[in-house]
Amino acid sequence: MASLSEAVLVSASLAETWETYFNRTRWRSWVDGFDSVVSSEGYPEPAGTLRWRSVPAGRGEVTERVVAHEPRRLHRVEFSDPYSEGELEMEFRIEGNEGGQGAVATRVTQTLDYRLRRSGPFAALTDLLFVRSQMRRSMQRSLGRFKHEVEEDL
């Protein structure tokens, strides 16, 4: 299983950052490749599910099941799409001067553990040379757009 992690520092409170993350009407503006929600049941609570569709050149239909949800701290899902499966974890942490001086920010860390659904003699090489870099860039695009989306409202 491959593991990737990226982080971004958002110049906003933890509450604002968390709220934006779960605002479905805004996912299209920052989730890389997101097109629309197909169905949702109990999401984002533990055991809740979410099925969403990507743009035509994207991942296809993605299914998520919440395995951990700690408000304003952590959200972890198991996911599967036609090409991969694994876990995606989002961690939210306040950063800044706790004494009331200076700006407060929220560090958002995204960790992706995944495996390709197809196997074969070249799967590991394809992952190492192509897929992993594409996934990392997708994470970076999403986090960069998310930061912009949150900070735009301030």
C-alpha positions as a Markdown table, in Angstrom:
| # | Residue | x | y | z |
|---|---|---|---|---|
| 1 | Met | 0.0 | 0.0 | 0.0 |
| 2 | Ala | 1.3 | 3.5 | -0.9 |
| 3 | Ser | 1.1 | 6.4 | 1.5 |
| 4 | Leu | 1.1 | 10.1 | 0.7 |
| 5 | Ser | 0.7 | 13.1 | 3.0 |
| 6 | Glu | 0.3 | 16.8 | 2.2 |
| 7 | Ala | -0.6 | 19.8 | 4.4 |
| 8 | Val | -1.7 | 23.3 | 4.1 |
| 9 | Leu | -1.9 | 26.2 | 6.6 |
| 10 | Val | -5.2 | 28.0 | 6.3 |
| 11 | Ser | -5.4 | 31.5 | 7.7 |
| 12 | Ala | -8.8 | 31.0 | 9.4 |
| 13 | Ser | -10.2 | 29.6 | 12.6 |
| 14 | Leu | -10.6 | 25.9 | 13.1 |
| 15 | Ala | -14.4 | 26.4 | 13.1 |
| 16 | Glu | -14.4 | 28.2 | 9.8 |
| 17 | Thr | -12.1 | 25.7 | 8.2 |
| 18 | Trp | -14.0 | 22.6 | 9.5 |
| 19 | Glu | -17.4 | 24.1 | 8.3 |
| 20 | Thr | -16.1 | 24.8 | 4.8 |
| 21 | Tyr | -14.7 | 21.3 | 4.5 |
| 22 | Phe | -18.2 | 19.8 | 5.1 |
| 23 | Asn | -20.1 | 22.3 | 3.0 |
| 24 | Arg | -21.3 | 20.2 | 0.0 |
| 25 | Thr | -22.2 | 23.2 | -2.0 |
| 26 | Arg | -18.6 | 24.2 | -2.2 |
| 27 | Trp | -16.9 | 20.8 | -2.9 |
| 28 | Arg | -17.0 | 21.4 | -6.6 |
| 29 | Ser | -14.8 | 24.5 | -6.2 |
| 30 | Trp | -12.0 | 22.8 | -4.4 |
| 31 | Val | -12.2 | 18.9 | -4.5 |
| 32 | Asp | -10.0 | 18.0 | -7.5 |
| 33 | Gly | -12.2 | 16.2 | -10.1 |
| 34 | Phe | -15.4 | 16.4 | -8.1 |
| 35 | Asp | -18.6 | 16.7 | -10.2 |
| 36 | Ser | -21.7 | 15.8 | -8.1 |
| 37 | Val | -23.0 | 13.8 | -5.1 |
| 38 | Val | -24.8 | 10.6 | -6.2 |
| 39 | Ser | -26.1 | 9.6 | -2.7 |
| 40 | Ser | -25.4 | 10.2 | 0.9 |
| 41 | Glu | -26.5 | 8.4 | 4.0 |
| 42 | Gly | -25.5 | 9.5 | 7.5 |
| 43 | Tyr | -22.4 | 11.3 | 6.1 |
| 44 | Pro | -20.2 | 12.6 | 7.7 |
| 45 | Glu | -20.9 | 10.6 | 10.9 |
| 46 | Pro | -19.2 | 7.3 | 11.6 |
| 47 | Ala | -20.5 | 4.5 | 9.3 |
| 48 | Gly | -22.1 | 7.1 | 7.1 |
| 49 | Thr | -21.6 | 6.7 | 3.3 |
| 50 | Leu | -21.1 | 9.1 | 0.4 |
| 51 | Arg | -21.1 | 8.3 | -3.3 |
| 52 | Trp | -19.9 | 10.9 | -5.6 |
| 53 | Arg | -19.1 | 11.2 | -9.3 |
| 54 | Ser | -16.0 | 12.8 | -10.8 |
| 55 | Val | -15.7 | 14.9 | -13.9 |
| 56 | Pro | -15.5 | 12.8 | -17.1 |
| 57 | Ala | -11.7 | 12.6 | -17.1 |
| 58 | Gly | -11.6 | 11.8 | -13.4 |
| 59 | Arg | -11.9 | 8.8 | -11.1 |
| 60 | Gly | -15.4 | 7.7 | -12.1 |
| 61 | Glu | -17.8 | 7.0 | -9.2 |
| 62 | Val | -16.2 | 7.1 | -5.7 |
| 63 | Thr | -17.7 | 5.4 | -2.7 |
| 64 | Glu | -16.7 | 6.6 | 0.8 |
| 65 | Arg | -17.5 | 5.1 | 4.2 |
| 66 | Val | -16.7 | 7.1 | 7.3 |
| 67 | Val | -14.5 | 5.2 | 9.8 |
| 68 | Ala | -13.6 | 8.0 | 12.1 |
| 69 | His | -15.2 | 11.4 | 12.7 |
| 70 | Glu | -14.0 | 13.6 | 15.6 |
| 71 | Pro | -15.5 | 17.1 | 15.2 |
| 72 | Arg | -13.0 | 19.8 | 14.5 |
| 73 | Arg | -10.1 | 17.3 | 14.7 |
| 74 | Leu | -10.3 | 14.3 | 12.4 |
| 75 | His | -12.2 | 12.8 | 9.5 |
| 76 | Arg | -11.2 | 9.4 | 8.0 |
| 77 | Val | -12.9 | 7.5 | 5.3 |
| 78 | Glu | -12.4 | 4.2 | 3.4 |
| 79 | Phe | -12.8 | 4.8 | -0.3 |
| 80 | Ser | -13.0 | 2.8 | -3.5 |
| 81 | Asp | -13.3 | 3.8 | -7.1 |
| 82 | Pro | -12.8 | 1.8 | -10.3 |
| 83 | Tyr | -9.0 | 2.2 | -10.1 |
| 84 | Ser | -8.0 | 2.3 | -6.4 |
| 85 | Glu | -9.1 | 1.8 | -2.8 |
| 86 | Gly | -7.8 | 2.8 | 0.6 |
| 87 | Glu | -8.2 | 5.3 | 3.3 |
| 88 | Leu | -8.2 | 9.1 | 3.3 |
| 89 | Glu | -7.6 | 11.0 | 6.5 |
| 90 | Met | -8.1 | 14.7 | 7.2 |
| 91 | Glu | -6.6 | 16.2 | 10.3 |
| 92 | Phe | -7.4 | 19.7 | 11.5 |
| 93 | Arg | -5.1 | 21.4 | 14.1 |
| 94 | Ile | -5.0 | 25.0 | 15.4 |
| 95 | Glu | -1.7 | 26.8 | 14.9 |
| 96 | Gly | -0.8 | 30.3 | 15.9 |
| 97 | Asn | -0.2 | 32.3 | 19.0 |
| 98 | Glu | -2.4 | 30.9 | 21.8 |
| 99 | Gly | -1.8 | 33.9 | 23.9 |
| 100 | Gly | -4.1 | 36.0 | 21.8 |
| 101 | Gln | -1.4 | 37.9 | 19.9 |
| 102 | Gly | -0.9 | 37.3 | 16.2 |
| 103 | Ala | -2.8 | 35.4 | 13.7 |
| 104 | Val | -4.6 | 32.1 | 14.3 |
| 105 | Ala | -4.5 | 29.5 | 11.6 |
| 106 | Thr | -5.5 | 25.9 | 11.0 |
| 107 | Arg | -3.2 | 23.3 | 9.7 |
| 108 | Val | -5.0 | 20.8 | 7.5 |
| 109 | Thr | -3.2 | 17.5 | 6.9 |
| 110 | Gln | -4.4 | 15.0 | 4.3 |
| 111 | Thr | -3.0 | 11.5 | 4.4 |
| 112 | Leu | -3.8 | 9.0 | 1.7 |
| 113 | Asp | -3.1 | 5.3 | 1.9 |
| 114 | Tyr | -4.1 | 3.5 | -1.3 |
| 115 | Arg | -3.6 | 0.5 | -3.4 |
| 116 | Leu | -4.4 | 0.0 | -7.1 |
| 117 | Arg | -7.2 | -2.4 | -7.8 |
| 118 | Arg | -5.5 | -3.9 | -10.8 |
| 119 | Ser | -2.5 | -6.0 | -10.3 |
| 120 | Gly | 0.0 | -7.5 | -12.7 |
| 121 | Pro | 3.7 | -7.4 | -13.5 |
| 122 | Phe | 3.8 | -3.7 | -14.2 |
| 123 | Ala | 1.3 | -2.4 | -11.6 |
| 124 | Ala | 3.9 | -1.5 | -9.0 |
| 125 | Leu | 6.1 | 0.2 | -11.6 |
| 126 | Thr | 3.1 | 2.1 | -13.0 |
| 127 | Asp | 2.2 | 3.3 | -9.5 |
| 128 | Leu | 5.7 | 4.4 | -8.7 |
| 129 | Leu | 6.4 | 6.2 | -12.0 |
| 130 | Phe | 3.0 | 7.6 | -12.8 |
| 131 | Val | 0.1 | 7.1 | -10.4 |
| 132 | Arg | 1.7 | 8.3 | -7.2 |
| 133 | Ser | 2.8 | 11.6 | -8.7 |
| 134 | Gln | -0.7 | 12.1 | -10.1 |
| 135 | Met | -2.3 | 11.4 | -6.7 |
| 136 | Arg | 0.2 | 13.8 | -5.0 |
| 137 | Arg | -0.6 | 16.6 | -7.5 |
| 138 | Ser | -4.3 | 16.0 | -7.0 |
| 139 | Met | -3.9 | 16.3 | -3.3 |
| 140 | Gln | -1.9 | 19.5 | -3.7 |
| 141 | Arg | -4.5 | 21.0 | -6.0 |
| 142 | Ser | -7.4 | 20.2 | -3.6 |
| 143 | Leu | -5.6 | 21.5 | -0.6 |
| 144 | Gly | -4.5 | 24.7 | -2.4 |
| 145 | Arg | -8.0 | 25.4 | -3.6 |
| 146 | Phe | -9.5 | 24.5 | -0.2 |
| 147 | Lys | -7.1 | 27.1 | 1.4 |
| 148 | His | -8.3 | 29.7 | -1.1 |
| 149 | Glu | -11.9 | 28.8 | -0.6 |
| 150 | Val | -11.8 | 29.2 | 3.1 |
| 151 | Glu | -9.7 | 32.4 | 3.1 |
| 152 | Glu | -11.8 | 34.0 | 0.4 |
| 153 | Asp | -14.7 | 34.2 | 2.8 |
| 154 | Leu | -12.8 | 36.2 | 5.4 |
